[in-house]
Amino acid sequence: LSEQLDQAITNILAPDMTLLKEPVSINEGKQEQATIEATPDVRNFSYTLVDDKLYYRENSRMKPIKLNETAENRVKALLSIRDITREIIDMQLNECSNEELQKAQAELNTLYDRFNKKFGLINNKANRQAFADDVSYPLLCSLENLDERGELKSKADMFSKRTIKQSVRITAVDTPIEALAVSISEKAGVNIPFMADLLGGEKHISKMLEELKGVIFKDPLSDADNDLTGWQTADEYLSGNVREKLTLAKSLVEEYPQYQVNVDMLTKVQPKDLSAAEIDVRMGATWVDPEYYKQFLFELLGTPRYMQNYKIDIMYSKHTGEWNVKNKAEDRENPRAYATFGTKRKSAYQIFEDSLNLRDVRVFDTLIDDDGKEKRVLNGKETTLAQQKQEAICEAFKDWIWKDPQRREVLAKKYNTLYNSIRPREFDGQHIKFDGMNPLIKLNTHQSNAVARTLYGGNALLAHVVGAGKTFTMIASAMEGKRLGLQQKSLFVVPNHLTEQMGSDSHILYPGANVLVATKKDFEPANRKKFCSRIATGDFDIVVIGHSQFEKIPLSVARQEEILKTQVEEILLAIQDARAQNSERYTVKQLEKTKKSLETRLEKLGSQERKDSVVTFEELGVDKLYVDEAHLFKNLFLQTKMRNVAGIGQSEAQKSTDMFTKCRYMDELTGGKGTVFATGTPVSNSMTELYTMMRYLQYGTLQQMDLIHFDSWAATFGEKVTAIELAPEGTGFRSKTRFAKFFNLPELINIWKEAADIQTADMLNLPVPEAIHTTVVTKPSEFQRDMVKDLADRADVVRKKLVEPNVDNMLKITSDGRKLALDQRLQNDMLNDDPDSKINVCVKNVYDIWEESTATKGAQLIFCDLSTPHYDGTFNVYDDIKNKLMEKGVPPEEIKYIHDANTEQQKAELFARVRSGEVRVLIGSTGKMGAGTNVQKKLVALHHTDCPWRPADLEQREGRIVRQGNENKQVKIFKYVTENTFDAYNWSLIENKQKFIGQIFTSKSPARSADDIDATALSYAEVKALATGDERIKEKMDLDIQVAKLKLMRSNHQSQKYEMEDRLIKY
């Protein structure tokens, strides 16, 4: 018996700990018997009354609900309101008469007024607690328009107006063009049988196709003999990779002459071939054949013939994106390799390999520390020397690459075929009907066009400026997509605090929409499974969840394993590659390290308990994903051989990785059409963020173009420089590589615009207040003048390399100069308060405007990034401004710092008080008071006490006041500049950059190259000119523009020279 017991014990499974968290009812058995079968007229996850008893439907059963008397009365009253609201929606969908509608609306008014008198607002806490589990609760919440304080402002339009657009079915048309418009509207494309029916039957097909020649095109990839399928509109067919399409059409035209019209029209829309002078080629560009790099290296260094190819060779691995120079140390006696283009410590072959891999050269010394351990220390002198050689090699390559006419022809043709083949599609939403939408709301043209992009195009990025109506665009896209049968269930992923707002907006735009909104409670461990089951089993039009909730819904273990196994297989192939090429042990080691970490993750997944009860992302049945504020997912891990490059995430942000794998799944499920991102700032810190957005939304395109490795993308479109910058903690400095320039921009932007729908403020002409800009110039104090001269002396010392970069450098000088311009007491708090300083002038302006706008409770924002409150008694600009305003008579409760609001709740309360005019002066930094600060209602003025670092910061600051929803027709924006300091120059730099970015993103033909938009330090010459009050600083800015023009002329000259050389050869 004891043996049998021992055996039995081994079969006992570990207890399921999650059961402990689930509430257990004593009457569970009785309740199961008390459940009744659900009736079709009761929506799933809804309350209902059966014989005056309260029941709740969950899937196929309805269970009795026990509540206290007050709560039960609340629920019963809300049921009456819910049912009449649903009835009004159904009546409108079924085209009822005005009399019938008014009668139902009168009943709704009576029921609502009675409810409000007894139980208060539907949106209040008690009613939410009682009715939140009913799927229609968000719909009922949308019946009330609330003000800032959460009090009733007015009843919704449903009480008195028709809120659902009546559907008008067109059954016959007169012309093929009209038939096409109806087909696009009803079938989301060219449906020949449907169009023929509209025109009166099949007999009209041949005439219709003849009339629509050049307006619709037969796709050569479809069945050539079937006239009923495979047709595309001109805007679809004559866009995308038009070179590829032309090649295909030409190859088939002999066999199928009907494709001649395709060839003719595609020939007309081919992008103009770029000449060699217009294309920038950087070392390491992966589209350049390794043979050319080899040829250049051997010519440059005069490599002995017997060593070429057999001993010294250049190889590239597609799997790792790694370049490798084989047998780098063979050519030991070559002075060009160790003196002219190399150093004793780093041969030219090693430097060349680093350059191909976009790495800056570094030389390390190996030292033995006190514990006897080896330690590698950077040798600054040798590194600088090697980096100079690296620059020389890169410059020599730039001069060499286009010199030979034959090489020029081959490379220019290859570049044009690879990257200059895209013709962006212009989407037109005028045919979209928007059945079921609230007729009182009309979408703008840009919104309809963006909806068309999400319906007819692939994955999309709605890069619309704040206030352009992204929310309604996404809701309309989801509802129209469902009507057309393009998608069944849309998942909206929005910032946590906006879930209810999104649900409410969905009902405002589409009162009949079936929307499910997640609450915080739904994602508590005990309820998460139940809520995910609701998503999976319910037929919802839109499901809204928060960013952090989205992360809690996992992909299935099987899919995660599949992703990891694919990555392991790729790594194994790469290791084979590396071994076959006799690569350095370092490369193989790196690959094996990556493989090991992936295998560890695989093991971890395998050992996880298989909880079948967890609903996975795939099981939700979601086939369209909408992500609002998508820039919050830009920290996506990517592999690069570059060291410390700004704007590139080397740390894995779990939420971004999770989003990326789900986007990959959506691509697989929908063929690259299932994801829509929305953000007002797709690029805020660096242009490299474009690559991250492309990885999310254009993964297939990157694969086709061999740009899936970041390094390949960077080598094709960018150039990096290494500079000293402030460390994040602000105490020291570090060497940082960042992208200084972007090249071949028109091609990059064209590829990006295949997914991106860009709408800036200039393009939209939104109803925002007119901004009156005033620059207030103040004179510097004697101390400030002396200090600026001192900064110039420091710049001299830095330039002559008489000081270590970690002690002093140009960035530290720039930073000190900025602080000095703000207030001299930031340099030395023992100094006097200069009565003419810009802070004092700012305080005077703030007070005057405060007094003038008292009647309207006008509010003001003051931005200051350089001297935030310390709360330790030390001098800072915030306290200085506040104390001076209080001395003048501004009540302390009307002045607030953004830094005092630390939680979302505190921020929401503070913002509401600014909007209501209780708080009339809000002081903050760009980081804390920029994006997401919606306080515009009563704002009359904004003050920049200092100049922000980046153009995006300036946009974020001014976007707080120049914004829809501001009551004022005109607003004032002040810039405070201290003369003969770094102020004015910093402002002009940042404004020029901002204009340039706008031009890159909005222009049909952007410049071919641009500086990146990252924060920058001033150069030595600039500091020197500013310190001496040199007038030539303005001249320099003009000269910069002239140099840009001269570069363009030089490019044109080279282009003509190459063209003539090519003609001579051909002649």
N, C-alpha and C positions, 0 to 999 in steps of 0.2 A: 504493500500500500504506500509506504513512504517513497518508493521509487516512482510510483505512478503520480504521487503528489508533486514530487520534484519536476517530473516531466510536464505536468499540467501548468506549474508555475511559469515555466519558460514560455508557454504560449500566451500568457496574459500580456496584452498590449499596454503601452504607457497611456495614462489617462489623457484625454484631450483637454488641455488647460483652458482653452477658450470657452469651454462650457461653463467654467466657474464664473466667467464674467457675464454670462447671459442670465437675465432675470428669470426666476422660476416661479410660476404661479401654483398655489396649492390646488386650485381647481382646474389644473390643466386638462386632466382626463375628462372632467365634466364639460369643460368648454369645448373640447373637440366634438363631443356629442351634440353640443348646442349650436355648432356652426351649421349654416345652411348653404345650399348650392347658390352660386352667384347667378344673377339674372343679367341678360345682355344689355338692358337699359342702364345698368349701373357701371360707371367707369371704374377701371382697375385703380386701386389705392385711393378709394373715395368712401366717404360716409354716406349712409342712406337710412331711411326709416322704413321698417317693415312692421305693420300693426302697431305703429307708434313707438316701436323699440328701435334703439340706435344700433346699427351694424356697420362694420368696416370691411370693405371688399379687398381681399388679397389674392390675386390670381383667380382660381376657380371656386374659392369658398368665401363666405361672408361670416365674420365672427361677431358675436354680440359685444358691445362696448359698455363698460360700467363707468360712469362719471358722477361727480357730485351734482346736485340739482342745478346750481348756477352755471357750471360748465356745460351741462347737458342743454340748458335753455339757450346758451350762447350758440352751441353747435346747431341746434334745431333752427334758430333764427338765421344763421349763416347758410344753412342748407336751402332755405327759401330764397335768399338772395342769389346763391349760386345757381339754383335751378332756373330762376327767371333770367339771369344773365346769360346762361347757356341757351335759353330759349330765344332771347333777342339775337344772339349770334346766329343760331340756326335759321331764324326767320329771314335775316338779311342775306345769308348764303342762298336761301331758296327764293329770293326776290319777292319779299312780301310787299304789300301796299303801305303807303305812308300812314294811313289810318290805323292799320294793324300794329305797325311799329310804335306809334305814339301811345296806343292803349297799353302795350307791354311796358313801355318806358315809364308810364304813369305808375304802373304797379311797382316797378323797380324803385322809383322815387319814394313811394309810400313805405315799402318794406325797409329801405335803407334808412329813412328818417326815423322810423320807429326803432330800428336796431341802434342807431347812433345815440338816440335819446336814452336808451336803457343800458347799452354796453360800451358806448364810446366808439372810437375809430376802429375800423377793421384792422388797421396796421398796429394797434397798440399791443403791449406785451401779453396781456391776459388773453386776448383773442387769438394772438399768434400761438400761444401755448395750447389753446383748446383745439385749434383747427389746422395747425401747420402740417399735420400728417396727410391732409387731403390734397390731392394733386392739383386741385383748382385754387388753392389758397393764393398763389402769386397773381392769378387772374383777378381775384376779389380785391387784392391790395391795389391793383392798377385802377380800381374804380375811384380812388381818392388821390387828388393832387395835393401834396403836402408842402408846407413852407420850410424855411431853414430850421425852425424849432420843432418840426415834426407835427405841426398843427394843421388842420384842414384849411387849405387855401381855396379850393373849389372842387366840385364834383367833376368826374371825368366826362368826356364828350358822349359816352355811351348812354348817359341819362337823358340826353336831349337831341342827339344828332345821329345820322346814319354813319356808322364807323367801319363798314366793310364794303369795299368796292365790288359792285355787282359784276359777275362774270358774263361777258358777251361772247357767245359762240358764233363764229363766222362760218357759214356753210357753203358759200359760193362767192367767187370773185370773177373779174372780167379779164385781167391780164396776168401773164406768167410772173411778172415782177411782184404783183400783189400776192400771188400764190406763194412765192418765195418768202415774202415778209411774214405771212401767216404760218408757214412751215417752220420758220426760225422761232417764232413766238410760241407755237404749240408743240413742236417736236425737237426743238433745240438744234436744228440742223436742216440739211436738204433732204426731204423725204418725197421722192418722186411720185409714188402711188397716191400719197395724201394730196399732193399738189394737183395731180391729174383729176382727183375726185372733185376738188374745188372748182376746177375749170369745166367739169362736165363729163369726165370719164377717160378711159385709157386712150381713146382715139386722138386725144390732144397731146399725147406724150412727145411724139417726134417734133411737132411744131413748137411745143414749149421748149424743148432742148435746143432747138435751132435759135429761138429768140433769146434764150439765156446764155448763148455762147459768149464767153469772155466775162460773164457775171458769175457763173458756176463752172467748176472744172472737174473732170473725171480723174480720180486719183489712179496713177498707173499701177499702184500696188494692189488695186481691187480687180475684180473679174472684168476683163476688157469687153467680154461678149454680153455682159448683163447690164442693160441700160437703166435698170431700176435702182442699183446700189452704187456706192463708192463715190458719190458727188460731194464736193466741198465748195463753200463760198469763196469768192476771190480773196477776201481779206485773210482767210485761213490758208488757202493754197499758195498764195503769193507772198507768204511770210515764213519765218523760221529759216532753216538752212536751204536757201534757194539755189546754191551752187550744186548741192547734192541732188536736189529735185530736178534741176536742169539736166544733169548727167544721166539720171534715170530716164527722163522723158526722151532724150536724144537716142538712148540705146534701144527704145521701143518703137520710135516713130516710123521706122521702115516697115515693121511688121503690122503696126496699128496706126495708119495715117491720121486717125481722129485725134491723136496726141499732138499734132502739129500746132494747134492753138495753144497748148500748154507750153511748147518750146518757144513760140513767138512771144508770149506774155512773160514767161520766166526770163527770157533774154533781156527784155526791157527793164526788169527790176533787179538785175544783178548789181551788187555793190561795185563801185569803181575800184579797180585794182590799185593797191597801194604800191608806190615805188619804193625802192630800197632805202632812199633817203628819209622816207616817212616812218619806216619801221625801226624801232629801237631793239637792238639785240644785246642782251646782257650775258655775261659769263654764267654758265649753268643753266641757260634756257634749254629745256629738255626736248624741244622740237627740233633743235639743231642736231644733225647727225654726229655721233662721236668721232667719225672720220675727220670732220672739219676741225674739231678741237685738237685732234692728234696732229693734223697737218700744221695748225698754227703753232703748237708747242714745239714740234720738231724744227720748224723754220725759225722760231724765236730763239731757241737755245742752241741751234746747230747740233742737234743730237746725232752722234755717229751713226752712219747708215746701218752698221751691223747690229746696233741695239734697237733700231726702230722696229716696232711690231712684235718681234720675237721675244725681246727682253722687256722693253718699256712699251706699255700699251695702255689705252684708256677704255674703261668699260662702264656701262650704266645698268643698274638693276631696276627694272620697272616695279618690282615688288616692294622695295624699300625706298626707292627714289634716291639711291646713293650712287654717287660717281666714285670711281676708283682708278687711281694711276698705279699700274702694276710695276713692281721693281723700281721704286722711286730712288733708291740709293745706288743704283748701278753706275750712273754716269758721274763718277767721283772726280775725275780730272778736268771737268768742264768748267772754266772760269765764269762762263755766262750763267751756269746753274748755281754757282756758289758765291758770285761777287756781283755781276751785272744785274741779274734778276733774282738773286737769292742771297742768303747770308751764310756764314759758317755754321750757324745753328739750325737754319731752315733752308733746305735747298729749294730752288725754283719749282722743282717737281712737286714737293710737298705743298708749297704756297699755291701752286696751280690747282692741286686737288682740293685744298680748302676753298679756293675761289669758286670752283665748280659746285661745291656743296654749300655755297653762300655763307661760309663760316669766316669770321675775321680771324686772321692768323694770331696765334699766341705762343709765346716761348716760356717754358717753365724750367726752373732749376729744382733739382731734387736735393733737399737738405735732410740731415739727420737731427731730430729734435732731442731734447734732454732725456726722453725715455728710450732713445735708440730706435725710434720709428722713423720711417721715411716720410717726408712731407714735401709736397710740390708747391713751389712758390712762384708766382708770376714775375718774370724778369722784365721790368718796364722798358728798359733801354733796348734790349734785343727785340722785344715785341714791337716797339715803335718802328725800329729799323725794318723789321720783316713786313710790317703793315705798309710802309712806304714802297717796298718792292711789290707788294700785292697791288697797290694802286697803279704802279707802272705797268704791270702785266695786264691789268684790266683795261687801261687806256690803250695799250698796244693792240689788244684784241678788238676794241671798238674801231680803231683805224684800219685794221687788217680785214675784218669780216666782209666788207662790201667791195674791196678793191678789185677782186677778180671778176670779170663780167659773167663768166659761166657760173661761178659760185653764187653770184648775185641773183642771176635768173632763177636758179634752182631754189634758193632759200626764200626769195620774195614770193615765188609761186606757192611754195609749201605753206608759208605764213598766211597768205591770202586764202588758201583752201581751208586751212584749219580754223582761223579766227576771224577772217573777214568775209564770212559767208552768211551771216545772220541778218535778216531783215525783220525788225520787230513788228509784231502785229498790232494794228490799230483796232481796238474793240469798240463796237457800237451797240449801245443798249436801247436804242429807240424802239425796237420791236417788242421789247419785253412787256408783258401785260400786267404783271403783279396782281393777279387775282387774289381776292381776300384781304388786300391791304386797306388800311384806313384811308378813305378818299380825302380826308381833311389834311393828310400829309402827302406832299409831293416830293419825290426824290429829285435832287439836282442832276444835271447831265453827267457830271463826273461820277456820281454815285451809281447811276444806271449803267454807265460804261464799265465801272469797276465790277458790278454784278455780272455783266456779260463776260468779263475776263474770268471770273471764278466759275462760271457755268460752262463756257465753251473752250477755255484754255486749260493749261496744266495747273500745277501748284502755283499759288499767287501770294505776293507780298503787297498788302495795301499800305504803302508808305505815304499816308495822307497826313498833312499838317494837323495839329491840334485844332479841333473845331470844325473839321471837314465832314463830320458825320460818319465815322467808321462804323459805329455801333449799328446804325440803321442799315448801312451797306451790307454788313455781315448777316443781319437778321433776314433782310430781303433775299440775299443770296441763298440762304438755307431753305427758306420757304418756297422760293421759285424753283430751286433745284429739286425739291420734293414733288412739286406739282408736275414738273416735266419728267419725273421718273429717273432723274440722274443720280439721286441719292435718297436714302430712306430715313436715316437717323443722323442728325448733326450734333456733335459734341462741342460746346463752347467752353474754352478754358480761359478764365479771366482772373485778374487779381482778386484775392480772397474777399476784400471788402466791397467788391463790385458785383458779387453774384446776384443779390436780390435786385439791384439796379438793372442788370441785364435782363432778368426775368420780367421785370416790370416793363422795360422798353419793348420787349418782344410782344407783350400783350397790347401795348399802346399802338404799335405799328400793325400787328396782326391780331386783332381781338379774338379770333377763332383759333389761334395757334394752340397746340397741345404741348405745353412747356413744363419741364421738370427742373426745379431749382434745388441744388444741394444746400443744406445748412451745415453749420459747424457740428451739430449733434449727429447728423447722418454719417459723419466719418469718425465718430468715436468707435473704438474697437468692437463694442457690442452691436453697433448698428450698421457698420460698414458693409457687411455681407448682404444684409437685407436691402440696403439702398442700391448696391450694385445689381442685385437681382431685379430690382424695380426697373433699372435702366435696361437690363437685358430683356425683360419680358414685356415691357410696355411699348406701345406704338407711339413714341413721342416724336414730335417734329424737331424739337430742340431740347437738349439737356445741358444745363449750365452748372459747371463746377469750378472751384477755385484752383489756382496754380498748385498749392501744396496738396490739395485733395487728389489732383490728377496724378501726382507722383505716387500716391498710395495704391493706385490700381495697377498691379503688375502685369507685365507680359507673361504668357505661360512659360513655365520652366522649360518645356520642350523647345520653344522658340528661342529663349535666351541661350540654351545649349547649342542650338543650331547656329546662332550668330557667332558664339565663341569658337565653335568647331571650324566654321568657315575662316575665321581669323587665324586659327592655329594652322590650318592647311596652307593659307597664304604665307605665313611665316616659314613653314617647312619648305615650301617652294623657294622662298627667298634664301634660306640657308643653303639649299642645294646650289642655287645660283652663285652665291658667294663662294662656296667651296670650289665650284667648277671654274670660277674666275681667279682662283687662288687669292681671294681678297685677304685683307689684313685680319689677323685674329680678332682685332677689336670689333670689326663689323659682325663677325659670326657670334662673338660673345654677346654683343648688344641684342642680336636677334634671339639668341637662346634665352637671354634674360626676359625678353618680352614674352617668348613662348611659355616660359615657366610661370610667369604671373597670370597668363591666360589659363593655363592648365590648373593653377591653384583655384581660380575663380570657377572653373568647370567642376572641380572636385567639390567645392563648397556648394554649388548648385545641386550636384548629384546627391550630396549627403542631407540636403534639406528634406524635412518630412513632406511628403506629397499631400498637401491639404487639398483634397478635391473640392472642399467646400468654398475655397477662395474663388470668387468670380474674376477671371482674367480679362485683360483689355480686349482680347480678340472676341470674347464671349458677349461683350456689351452690344455687339451688332452695329457699332458705329462705322459709317462709311464716308463721313466728311468731318474733318477736324478744323475748328476755327480757334486760333490762339491770339488773344488780345494782349497788348503790351508785350509783344514777342521779343523786344530787345532785352527783357529780363532773363532770356535764355541764351545770351550771347557768349557766356563763358563755356564754350564747348571745347573739350580737350582735343588737341590735334598733335600729331607727331611732326617734329621738324628737327633738322640737323643744326639749325641756327641756334645760337646761344643768346639767352636773355633778350628776346625781341619784343618791343612794346606792342601791346594790342593782341598778343597771341597767348591764349590760355594754355599754360603747361600743367595746370592743376585741374584735376577732374571734378567738375561741379556735377554732383549726382543728378540734380534736376535737369541739367542740360543733356547729359548722356541719356537719361530716361526719355526725354523729348525726342532726341535724335533716333533712338531705336524704334520709337512709336511712329515717327515720320517715315522711317524705312518700311515699316509694316504697312502703313497707309499707301505708300508708293506701290508696294507689291499688290495690294488689294485692288487699287483703283487705276493702276497704270500711270502713276505720277500725276494724278488729278485730285487727290483727296485731302490736301492740306492748304489752309489759308492762314497766313500770318498777318497781323495788323500792328503797326507801330508808327508813332509820329517821328521817332528818331532812329531810323535803321542804321545810321552811321553817326556815332557821337564822339568817339575818341580817336579812331584811326580808320583809314580806308580798308585795313585788313578785316574789319568787321563784315565787309561785303562778302569775303570768302566764307565766313561762318554762315551767313544767310544763304549763300549759294549751296553750301553743304546740306542744309536742312531741306531746301526747296528745289535745287537743281542738281541733285546727286548724279542722275543719269547723264546730264549734259557734261558735267565735269569728267565723268568716266569716258565719254565719247571723245573728249578733247585731250585726254591724258593729263588732266589737271587735278586729279583726285588728291595727289600729294600736295600739301601746302607749298613745299619748296618749289615744285614745278610751276604752280600758280604765281608764286612770288618772283621767280626768275623770269617769267614771261611778262609780268606787268609792273614789277617794282624794282627799286634800288634802295639799298639800306646804307646807313652811315652809323658809326659808333660815336657816341658822345657821352659826356658826364652829366648825370642828372641827380636830383634830390632823391634820397631813399624814401620809401613810403612813410617811415616813422618820423621823418623830418630831422633826424639827428646827424645823418652822414650822407655820403654821396657814393654813387656806384657808376660803373661803366655800363651804358645801356645802348643796345643796338636798336634802331628804329627805322621804319621806312621813311626816307626823306622825300622820295619822289615816286610818282606813279607814271608809268609810260604806257603807250599803246592804249590810251584811255577810251577812244571811241569804240574799239572792239570789245573792251571789257564791259563798258556800259551797255552796249547792244546785247551782249550775252545776258547781262543782269536784267535788262528790261524785258526779256522774254518772260520773266516771272514778276518783276516789280512794276507796280502801278504807282507812279510818283505824282503827287499833287502837293505843290508848295503854296504858300500864302499868295505869292505873286500871280500864280496861275488861276487862283480861284476867286479872287476879289470878294472875300467874305465880309459880312456886315460887322466890321469891327470898328472901334473908335479911331479917329484920326490922331496920330501921335505927333506932338510938336516937340522936336528934339532941341535941347539947349545945351551948349557946351560952356561950362563956367570955368574960366581960367583964373587961377590965383597966383600971386607972386610968391616965390620961395623965401624962406627966412635966411638970415645970414648963415645959420648952422647948416641948413639944407644945402646951400651953395657950396660950403666948405666940404661937406660930406660927399657931394657928387664928384668934386675934384679928387677926394680920397678914393672913391670908387674907380676913377680913371687910373690912379696910380696902382691900385690893386690889379686892374686889368693889364697894366704894363707888366707887372711881375708875373702874372699868369701866362702872358704871351711869351715871355722870355724863359718860361719853364723854371723859374727860380723858387717855385713853391710846389709842394706835392698836391695832386688833384683832390685828395681827401681833406686837405687843409683849406685850400681856396680854389675856386674855379669860376668860370663865367656864369654858371647857373646860380651859384651862391651870390655873386655880385648882382645879377639881375634881380634876384629875390630881395636882397637888401635894398636895392634901388627902389623897388616897388613899395616896400614898407616905408622907406624914407619919404616917398612922395605922398603917402597917405597921411602920416603924422610924425613929426620929428621925435615925439616921445616914445615911439616904438623902437627907436635906436637907443634912446637914453631917457628913462622916465623921470629923471631929475630935472630935465629941461623945462623951460616955461611953456605955457600953452600959448601958441602964436595966435593972436586975435584974428589975423587975416588968413588962417589956414583953411584948407578946403572943408574940413570937418565943421568949422564954425560957420562957414558960408552955407553949408548943407543944412545945419541946424536952423539957421535963419529962414531959409527957403521952406523947410518942412513946417516951421511954426506959422509962417505967413499963409501957406496953403491950408493948414489946419484951421486957421481963423476964418479964412475966406469961405471954406466949404462946410462950416459948422451947420448951416441950415439943412444941407443934404446929407450930413454925416459922412462926408468924403473921407476915404481911407488912403494911406500911402505906404509904399514898400521902400525899405532902404536895404540895398545889397552891399555887403562887405565880407570879403573872403579872407582878408589878411589878418584881422585882429578880432577873433571871436571871444565871447565871454569865458573867463577862466574860473570865476566863482572863488578866487583865492585872494582877492584884494589887490592884485597887480593891475597895472594900467591896461585897459583895452578900449577900443573905439566904441563898442556897444554901450558900455556903462557911461562913457563920456557923453555920447549923444543923448541917452535917456535922462541923465542928471540935468543936462542943459535945457532940454525941453520941459522938464518938470519945473525948473527955476523960472521959465518963461510963463508957466501957468497951465501946461498940459497935464491933466490928471494922470497919475501913475497907472491906473487901471486901463487907460486907453493906449498904453505903450507896452508892447510885448515882444519877446525874443522867440524866434522859431525853435531855438534850442531848449526852451522850457517844455515843449510838447514832445514827449519821448515815445508815446505809443500811438497806434492808428486812431484809437478812441480820443486821446487828448488832442491830436492834430485835427480830427473832424470837428471837435468842439471849438477849438481855436479858430478854424477857418469859418465856421458858422458865425462866430462873433465878429469876425472882420467883415463878412458879407452883410451882417445886419447893422454895421456901423458902431457896435459897442467898442471894438478895438479899432483905433484909427491910425495907429503907426505900428507896422510890423517890421522888425529888423531881422535879417537872416543872411545866410551864405547861399551860394548857388546850389551846392550839394544838397542842402536841407530844404531850401525854399524854391527850388526849380521845379522840375517835372512833378506833376500831381498836385500842385498847390492851386486849387480852384477858389480864388478869393476875389475875382474880378469885379463883382457886382457894383461896388461903390468906389473902386479905385480911381483916384484922380491924378496921382503922380507916382513916379518911380525914380529913385535916386541911385546912380552907380557911384559909390564912393571910391571904388578901385576898378581896375580893368581886369576882367576874367582871363583865364589862361587860353581857353579854346573858343573858337567861333560857336560851337554847339552850346557853350555856357551862356553866351550873349543871347542866343536865340531863346534858350530856356528862360532867362531872366525876363526879357521883354515880352515873351509869350504869356506871362502872368497877367499883364495889363492890357495889351493889344489883343483882345480876345472876345469872341462872341459872348453875350450875356452881360457885358458892361453897360450900366445905365447911362454913362456919360458919352456924349458925341465926340468930345475932344479930351485927350489926356496929355500930361506933360511928362517928358523923360529927360532927366538931367544927368549930364556926365561932368564929373568934377576933375579938373586937370591942374596939377601944379606945374607951373612954367619951369623950363630948364631942368626938368627931371625926366625920368623914363616914361612918364605918363602918356604924353601925346603920341609918342612914337609907338608905344605898345598898342594904343587904340587904333592907329592907322594900320598897323600890321594885321591885327585881328579882324578888322573890318574888310580889308582886302581879301583875306583868306575866306571870309564868310561869303563874299560876292562870288569868289571863284568856285566854291563848293556848289552854290546855287546854280552856277553856269554848267558845271559838270553834270549835275543830275537832271537839269531841265532842258538844256540845249539839245537841238537835233544834231549838232556837230560840235561836241566839246573839244577843248584844246587837246593836243596829242599827249601832253604831259602836265603834271601838276604836283606842287609840293603837298605833302601829307598835312592833315589838319591837327596833328598832335601839338601839345604844348611845346614852345621853343624858348631857348635862351638867346639873349642878344649876343651879337658877335663883338669882338674887341673893337673893331672900327666904329661900330654903332655906339658903344658905350663912350668911346673917346669923343666922338662928335657931339653926343648929347651933353657930356660933362663940360665941354668948352663952349657950349651954346652955339656950336657951329651951324650956320645957316645951311651948309651943304647937306645936312641930313635930309631935308626936303628934296634936294637935288638928287640924292641917292635913290629915293623912291621913284622919281621920274626916270632915272637912268635904268633902274630895274626893269621898268616897262619897256624902255627902248631896247635893252639887251634881249628881252623876250622877242621883240619884233625882229631884231637882227638875226637871232637864232632861226626864226622862221624863214628869213631871206636866205640864210646860209643853206638851210634845208632845201629850199626851192632851187638854189644854185646847184647844189650837189645832185638834186634830182634831175635837172636838165643835163648836167655833165654826164651822169650815168646813162641817161636816155640816149644822148648822142653817141656815146661809146658803143652802146648796144646796137644802135642803128648802123654804125660803121661796120661792126663785125658782121651783122646780117647782110649788109650790102655787098 
